Amino acid sequence: MTDDAARSRQGVFFAIAAYTMWGVAPIYFKWLQEVPALEILSHRIIWSFVLVFILIMVLRRGNRLKPVLQNKKQMARLTLATCLLGGNWYLFIWAINNDHILDASLGYYINPLLNVAIGMAFFAERMRKMQLVAIALAVTGVLIQVISFGSVPWVALTLACSFAIYGAIRKRLPIDSITGLWLETLILAPAVLVYLLFFASSSAADMTQNTWQINTLLIAAGVVTTAPLLCFTAAAQRIRYSTLGFFQYIGPSLMFILAVWVYGEPLAADKLVTFAIIWVALALYSIDTLVHQQRSKRA
């Protein structure tokens, strides 16, 4: 096996690992269902801050922090992106622990198509006809649910929009993933520390009074956040970004399976119709991407 082939194989492994960890994350958050979502989010931010700082020191990347911290424009844009990310994390945790895993799954199915639309609207990226058809189908699926069934998939739409806009802002920032994640947790840390110290009032708020199992799960929030991101970064360095995109459906598919067959969430008619149309849209989008890649190779 050539070095390039071995590197690509490693990339595929890291991509599968990253999206699988994101897909089974609801299991972890369900284990913490007795803890309020805002407290889980606070621990996620604090322990990620600690773990990523250790990684930065071990990898000797501390020199990358100062230039960003001194750049006011970059920090302002990163702060905006961070607020979107924090909101996305909170809503995701809330959705999992309030039996809305199907909505979370739908949101991350919609996300790739929304990324394409944002690329066209804000980055002057050209869209092929099949991509336009896929986006139109996705919009149709949501509209059918709203008009015919009278229900707005607000959780799915908010998750998809917040993460897509966050990604668009981060795309323009010349900050690597690990440095960016640490700075994001640095921005959010003061607010969540104030919340934990002065406002959190659940039975799990005082870690000295918790069981070791609950404390272990809360501290593990740092690993749950950081591990898939590191795998994703490793995958992105080894395989083409367009190839990496095909693995992103692993996450919402695993969430869908968990929601329906493990946690027994009802797959009502409105959700089923919307899911079916989104799946068709994603199939068209994926086929178009494959065909375009093949043509590019021949050219």
C-alpha positions in Angstrom: 0.0 0.0 0.0 1.4 3.4 -1.0 1.8 6.2 1.5 -1.1 8.1 0.0 -3.4 5.1 0.1 -2.5 4.4 3.7 -3.1 8.0 4.6 -6.5 8.0 2.9 -7.4 4.8 4.7 -6.5 6.4 8.0 -8.6 9.4 7.0 -11.7 7.2 6.4 -11.2 5.6 9.8 -11.0 8.9 11.5 -14.0 10.2 9.6 -16.1 7.2 10.6 -14.9 7.5 14.2 -15.8 11.3 14.4 -19.3 11.0 13.0 -20.0 7.8 14.9 -19.1 9.6 18.2 -21.3 12.5 17.3 -24.1 10.1 16.3 -24.1 8.2 19.6 -23.6 11.3 21.8 -27.3 11.2 22.8 -26.6 8.1 24.8 -24.1 10.1 27.0 -26.5 13.0 27.5 -29.4 10.6 28.3 -27.2 9.2 31.2 -27.2 12.7 32.6 -30.9 13.3 32.1 -31.4 14.1 35.8 -29.0 17.1 35.4 -30.5 20.3 33.9 -29.3 21.1 30.3 -27.7 24.3 31.3 -25.6 22.6 34.0 -24.5 19.9 31.5 -23.5 22.6 29.0 -21.5 24.4 31.7 -19.5 21.3 32.5 -19.1 20.6 28.8 -17.5 24.1 28.4 -15.3 24.0 31.5 -13.9 20.5 31.1 -13.3 21.1 27.4 -11.4 24.2 28.3 -9.2 22.2 30.6 -8.7 19.3 28.3 -8.0 21.4 25.2 -5.6 23.6 27.1 -3.6 20.5 28.1 -3.6 19.4 24.5 -2.3 22.8 23.3 0.5 22.6 25.8 1.4 19.0 24.9 1.4 19.8 21.2 3.3 23.1 21.8 0.7 25.3 20.1 0.6 28.0 22.7 2.2 30.4 20.3 -0.9 30.3 18.1 -3.1 31.9 20.8 -1.5 35.3 21.2 -1.9 36.5 17.6 -5.6 35.7 17.7 -6.2 37.3 21.1 -4.5 40.5 20.0 -6.6 40.7 16.8 -9.8 42.5 17.8 -11.7 41.8 14.5 -11.0 38.1 14.7 -12.0 38.0 18.3 -15.2 39.8 17.6 -16.1 37.4 14.9 -15.1 34.4 16.9 -17.2 35.7 19.8 -20.3 35.9 17.5 -19.6 32.4 16.3 -19.1 31.2 19.8 -22.5 32.5 20.9 -24.1 30.5 18.1 -22.1 27.4 19.0 -23.1 27.7 22.7 -26.7 28.1 21.8 -26.4 25.1 19.5 -24.9 22.9 22.2 -27.5 23.9 24.7 -30.4 23.2 22.4 -28.9 19.9 21.4 -28.6 18.8 25.0 -32.1 20.1 25.8 -33.5 18.2 22.8 -31.9 14.9 23.8 -33.1 15.1 27.4 -36.6 16.2 26.4 -37.2 13.4 23.9 -36.6 15.4 20.7 -33.7 13.2 19.3 -35.7 12.9 16.0 -35.8 16.7 15.7 -32.0 16.8 16.4 -31.5 14.2 13.7 -33.6 16.1 11.2 -31.6 19.3 11.9 -28.3 17.6 11.1 -29.7 16.1 8.0 -30.8 19.5 6.8 -27.4 21.1 7.8 -25.4 20.0 4.7 -28.0 21.4 2.3 -28.1 24.6 4.3 -24.3 24.8 4.0 -24.6 24.7 0.2 -27.2 27.5 0.3 -25.0 29.7 2.5 -22.1 29.0 0.2 -24.1 30.4 -2.7 -25.5 33.4 -0.8 -22.4 34.6 1.0 -19.3 33.0 -0.6 -20.3 33.4 -4.3 -20.1 29.6 -4.8 -21.8 28.4 -7.9 -24.5 25.8 -7.4 -25.3 23.1 -9.9 -28.9 22.4 -11.0 -29.2 19.2 -8.9 -28.0 21.0 -5.8 -30.7 23.6 -6.3 -33.3 20.8 -6.7 -32.0 19.2 -3.5 -32.3 22.5 -1.6 -35.8 23.1 -3.0 -36.9 19.7 -1.9 -35.6 20.3 1.6 -37.6 23.6 1.8 -40.6 21.8 0.4 -40.4 19.1 3.1 -40.3 21.7 5.9 -43.2 23.7 4.3 -45.3 20.5 4.0 -44.9 19.9 7.7 -45.8 23.5 8.5 -48.8 23.9 6.2 -50.3 20.4 6.1 -49.6 19.3 9.7 -49.5 22.7 11.4 -46.2 21.9 13.2 -43.0 23.9 12.9 -39.8 21.8 13.3 -38.2 24.6 15.3 -35.7 22.4 17.1 -34.4 21.0 13.8 -34.4 24.4 12.0 -32.6 26.2 14.9 -30.0 23.5 15.2 -29.4 23.5 11.5 -29.3 27.3 11.1 -27.1 28.0 14.2 -24.5 25.4 13.2 -24.5 26.4 9.5 -24.0 30.1 10.3 -21.4 29.2 12.9 -19.6 27.2 10.3 -19.8 30.0 7.8 -18.2 32.5 10.2 -15.5 30.0 11.3 -14.7 29.3 7.6 -13.5 32.9 7.2 -11.4 32.8 10.4 -7.7 31.6 9.9 -7.8 29.7 13.2 -7.1 25.9 13.5 -9.7 23.7 15.2 -7.9 23.0 18.5 -6.9 26.7 19.0 -10.4 27.8 18.0 -12.2 25.3 20.3 -10.0 26.5 23.3 -10.7 30.2 22.6 -14.5 29.4 22.2 -14.5 27.7 25.6 -12.5 30.6 27.0 -15.1 33.1 25.8 -18.0 31.0 27.3 -16.2 30.0 30.5 -16.8 33.1 32.7 -20.6 33.1 32.1 -21.0 29.4 32.9 -18.7 29.6 35.9 -20.9 32.4 37.3 -24.0 30.3 36.6 -22.5 27.2 38.3 -21.2 29.1 41.4 -24.2 31.3 42.0 -27.3 30.2 40.2 -27.2 26.4 39.6 -29.5 24.8 42.1 -30.1 21.2 41.1 -29.2 18.2 43.2 -26.1 17.7 41.0 -24.9 21.4 41.2 -22.5 20.6 44.2 -20.0 18.1 42.9 -18.8 17.3 46.5 -22.3 15.9 47.1 -22.6 13.8 43.9 -21.9 10.2 43.4 -18.6 9.4 41.7 -20.6 8.1 38.7 -22.3 11.5 38.1 -19.1 13.4 38.6 -17.2 11.1 36.2 -19.9 11.7 33.6 -19.8 15.4 34.0 -16.0 15.6 33.7 -16.2 13.3 30.7 -18.1 16.1 28.9 -14.7 17.4 27.9 -13.8 14.1 26.2 -17.2 13.9 24.5 -16.7 17.3 23.0 -13.0 17.1 22.1 -12.5 13.5 20.9 -14.8 13.7 17.8 -13.3 17.1 16.9 -9.8 15.7 16.9 -10.8 12.7 14.8 -12.6 15.1 12.4 -9.5 17.3 12.1 -7.3 14.2 11.5 -9.7 13.0 8.8 -9.9 16.4 7.1 -6.0 16.4 6.9 -6.0 13.0 5.1 -8.9 12.9 2.7 -10.6 15.4 0.4 -13.2 17.6 2.1 -15.8 16.6 -0.4 -15.2 13.0 0.4 -15.4 13.8 4.1 -18.9 15.2 3.5 -20.3 11.8 2.6 -19.6 10.5 6.1 -21.6 13.3 7.8 -24.8 11.4 7.3 -23.6 8.8 9.9 -24.3 11.1 12.8 -28.0 11.9 12.1 -28.7 8.4 10.9 -27.4 6.9 14.3 -29.5 9.6 16.1 -32.6 8.5 14.1 -32.0 4.8 15.0 -31.5 5.7 18.7 -34.6 7.9 18.7 -37.0 5.3 17.1 -35.6 1.9 18.2 -33.9 2.6 21.5 -35.7 5.5 23.1 -39.1 4.9 21.5 -39.8 8.4 20.2 -43.0 8.4 18.0 -42.3 8.8 14.3 -45.5 10.8 13.6 -46.7 11.3 10.0 -45.5 14.9 9.8 -41.9 14.0 10.8 -42.0 10.9 8.5 -43.0 13.0 5.5 -40.3 15.6 6.2 -37.6 13.0 6.8 -38.6 11.1 3.5 -38.3 14.3 1.4 -35.0 15.3 3.1 -33.6 11.9 2.4 -34.5 12.2 -1.3 -32.9 15.6 -1.3 -29.7 14.3 0.2 -29.6 11.4 -2.2 -29.8 13.7 -5.1 -27.1 16.0 -3.6 -24.8 13.0 -3.0 -25.3 11.6 -6.5 -24.6 15.0 -8.0 -21.4 15.4 -6.0 -20.2 11.9 -7.0 -20.9 12.6 -10.7 -19.1 16.0 -10.5 -16.1 14.4 -8.8 -15.8 11.7 -11.5 -16.0 14.4 -14.3 -13.3 16.4 -12.6 -11.0 13.4 -12.5 -11.5 12.8 -16.2 -10.9 16.4 -17.1 
